[in-house]
Amino acid sequence: MPDIDMTVTTDDGIPLAGTLTLPAGPGPHPAVLLLHGSGPLDREGNTPKLRVNLARPLADALAGAGIATLRYDRRGVAGTPGDWRTTGFTDNRRDAATALRALAARSDIRADALAVVGHSEGALHGMALAAREDVRAAVLLAGFARVGEDALRWQARSVASGLPAPLRLLRRPLGAAGNRVLARIKKTRTDMARIAGLPVNARWMREMLVHDTRDDLAAVTVPVLAVTGAKDIQVDPGDLDVIRRLVPGGAEIHRVPDLTHLLRLDPGHHGIRSYPRLVRTPVDPGVLALVTRWLAARLGADAGADANVDSGGATAEAGKHTATHTP
């Protein structure tokens, strides 16, 4: 499965350094644009402190089903120049749209068989692309369906509830401090600000806080697969029902038992302190199989080619907790 270096030039001239993984055999191929979460993430979905390593196993699984995958380094990360701390939420969305169009323009890619797969923040941009760009399908991994500020506040409460008892006693003072930080960020007008002496991407925060994903979801007319773990502490799994209701024609949703925001299973007590342990394990093979099989059916790929992906694990369990409305 060959990897090709691919650079996408943005509207303001920034070269996004990326990798295109092509399936074996002659093209043109169906293709997926993979969008990662928030922060200084490289093309594989990693930061120096948290290596999610989503891209490689997903690209391999999709290539086995005859589907190409493009992913790229965010601005100011790895091979892409710029400063991620001054890059806005809307910048990330525009970069994703530019990358999708560049993918469609390639002679070895089928422009009529494109999809977007987004994780966390990437799922939010995936909703926007599915509503506004020429794609055939969208996969939303751990995406929320509400205003950004509401999602951030839910996340803060969720993370705090999983802390040890002595730290949970600090929830009220920490919550009050968080409110002061949000109020200060809302008043900023610069791309970057210093909060408690630390640099913060104020522009990204301001734009994300007011972004309402429900507007994009209501405008999507292509098939949608939405997957969120029952143990996701960063995104409310209950938002899956909102996604299903808002997408015209419905969406296929999977609330996967024991699946976390990092797309790993954690059968025990789960909290933010579990993250370093979980990233030492692979992305759940059941989720990979579910996504691969679903996309292969909708992009006209070889649905039988994903036999190399373990179809056990989360997929069998997900079927017990799935509400399906296929557009």
N, C-alpha and C positions, 0 to 999 in steps of 0.2 A: 504494500500500500504506500505509494510514493508521497512524500511531503514536498511541497513546492513553496519557496519563499515568495510571498506576495505582498506588495506595498500598495496601500490605498491612500491617495492624496486627498485631503479634506478640502473644503471650500476655501479655507484660509491658508492653504499651502502646507499643512502639517502632514508628513508622510507616516501613516500608521503602518508599522511593521507587523506582518502577520504570516501565518502558515496556512496553506491550503492542502488538505489531505484528500487525495483522489483515490477512488476505488481501482482495483485491478481491472484491466480490460479497456477497450476503446470507449471514448465518450461520444457525444456529450452526456454528462451525468446529472441527475437531480442533485441539489445541493442545499446545505443548511448553513446559515450564519449563526454562530454561537456567541452569545453575549453573557458576560460574567457579572458578578456582583459589584458592590461599591468599593471605592478606595483605589489604591495604586496596584491594580491587578495586571499581571502579564497575560499573554495569550493562552497560557495553560490554566488560568484562574488562580494564580498564586500571588501572595505577598511575602515579603521576607519573614514575617511572623506567623503566617497561616497559609499553608500550602494545601489548597483544596484539591488540586490535581484533577479537575473535572474534564478538561479538554481531551487529553490523550485517550482515556478509555472510551469516551463517547465517540470521538472521531474514528477510533478503530472499529467500534461496534457498527457505526453507520456505514463505514467503508465496506464492511463485510456484507452489508445489505445493498451495496451498490450506490451509496449516497456520499457525496463529497462534503467536506466541512471546512469552513473558513473561520478563523479566530485571529485576533490581533492584540498587540500590546496597547494599553491605554496611553493617552498623552502623558509624557513625562515618566514612562515606565519602560525598562529594558531597552528595546531597540527603537522606541518612538520618542522623539524629542518633545520638549514642552515641560509644563509644570502641572502636575495633577492637582495641586492644592489651589490652583486658580481656574480649573476647568469646571464649568457649570454642568448641572444636570441636563440642561437643554443641549449643551455642547456634546455630551455623550450620546444623546438621542440623534443629533444630526450626523455625528460620526458613524453611528450604526446604519443610518439610512444611506450614507455615501458608500459604505462598505457593501451593503446589499446591492446597490446599483452596479458597483464595480464587479461584483461576483456575477451578476446577470449578463454583463457585457462580454464575458469570456467565451471563446469559441468551444471550450471543452466542458461548458456548463449549460444545462438546459434552462433557459430563462423562464420557461413556462412551468418549471417544477422546482420552485424555491420555497424554503420554509425558514422560519426563525425559531431558535431555541434559546430561551433566556432564563438565567438563574438569579433570583433575588432582584437587585436593581436591574439586571439584564432582562428579567421577566417584564418589568414595567416598560422598558423600551421595546420589548417584543410585542406588547399590547399596542403600542403606538404604531409600529411598523405594520402589524396585521390590519390596523384600521386605515392606514394611509398609503401603504406601498403595495406593489404587485407581488404578493406571496400567495401560496396555495394553502398553507397551514401554519399554525403557531403552537409551540410547546412552552408552557409557562411553569417553571419549576420554582416553587416558593415565592409566588407573586401575591401582592395584596390588592384588595379591591376597596379602596377608601381614600380619603385625603391623606397626604404624606404625614402631616403632623399627627393625625390620629394613629397612623401606623407606628410612628416613632414612640408615641406615648404608650401604646399597647406593648411594644417591644421592651420598653424600660420597665414596665410593671411585671412583665413575664420573666425577664432576666432576674429582677430583684427577688421575685417569689422563690426562685430556685437557689438562692444563696443560703449559706449556713445560718442557723437561727440568730447568732449574735449580730450578723451583718444585716439581717432582715429588720432588726430594731432601728436601723438607720434609714429605713425607706422614706419616712416623712421628711427628715432634714435633707436627704439626698434628692427627693422629689422637689422640694422647695428650691434647692440649688439648681436643679435642672430647669425649672420654670424661669429662673433668673437668666440662665444661659440662653434659653430660647428667645426670651424677650430681647436680650442684647443682640443676638444674631439677627433678629427681624429688623432691628434698627440700623444695621450696618448697610453701607452702600459700596463697599470695596469687595474685590474678589476674595481676598484673604483677610482674616482678622486674628487677633491674639486673645484667647480666652483663658484666663488663669495662667497666663504666660506661655500657652501652647498655641502654635499656628493651627488655625481652623479654616477649612474651605467654606467661607461664609456664603459665597455665591451659590455653591452646590446646595448648601443647607436651605437657603432662602427659597430656591426654586423647587427643591424636593418637598418642602413643608407645605406648599400650596398646590402641588400637583395632585390632581384627582384622577386616578386610574379608571374610575367608572365611566368617564366620558369616552375614553378610547375603547373600553370593552363594549360599550353600547353601539359602537360604530364598526365592530368587526363582523365581517360577512363570510369568513373562511372557517374551516374546522379548527377547533381549539382543544388541546389536551392540557389540563391543569393538574399538576401533582404537588401536593404539600404533605409533609410528614405530620403525623399526629403528635410528634414530640418536637415540632418546630417551635423554638422559643423566640424567634425573631419575626415571624409572620403568623397571624392568627389562622389556624387551619379552617376555622369557620368561614373565612372569606371565600373558600371554594364554592360554597352555596350561592354566594353573591355573584361570583364569576359565571356560574351555570345559569343563573337567572338573567343576568344582564346581556350576555352574548346572544345576539339574535339567532334563533334556531337552537340555542342551548350549547353547552360545552361538555365534553367528557371529563369528569373530575375523578381524582383518586386521592383519598385521604389514607395514607399508608401507615399502618401500625408500626410504632417504634422508629420510624424514619425521622431524622433530625434535619435541621436547616443545612447541614453539610452534606446531605444526601447519603449519610451512613446510618445504619441501624444501631440503636442503643437500647437494648432490652432492660437495662437497669435504670437507676435514678439518673436523670439527665439534667444538666445545667451548663452554664457557660464555661465552667471549669472542666467540662468533659471534652472541649474542643481539641486541646493538644493531643489527647489520647486518640480521639476519633480519626484525626487526619493521618494517623499512622496506619490506618486500615483503608482498603479500597472503597471507591464509590460503590454503592449497593448494586450488584449485578442485576437484580430484579428490576430496578428502575431503568437501567440501561436497556434491558430487554424490552420493557414496556414502551419506552420512547422509540426505540429502533423499529419495533414491529408496527407501531402506530404510524410513524412517518413513512415507512416503506409502503404501507397500504395506500397512503394518500398522495405520494409523490410518483407513483408508478414505478417503484424500484422492485428489485427481486426480493419479495417478502420472505422467501425461503432461505435467503442467504444469511440470515441472522442466527442460524443454528449454532454458530460458534459462541453466541452470548448465552450465559447461563440464564435460563428462563425461570429459575426457581426463585427462592428468596421473597422479595417484596411483591413480585408480580402476582403470585398466587394469593397472597394475603390481600393485596389491593383489590382484587376482584370481589372480595367480600364486603368492601367498604366503598364501592363505586356507584355513583349516580351517573347515568349516561344519557345524554341527549345529543345525538350526532346531527350537525347541520346537513 
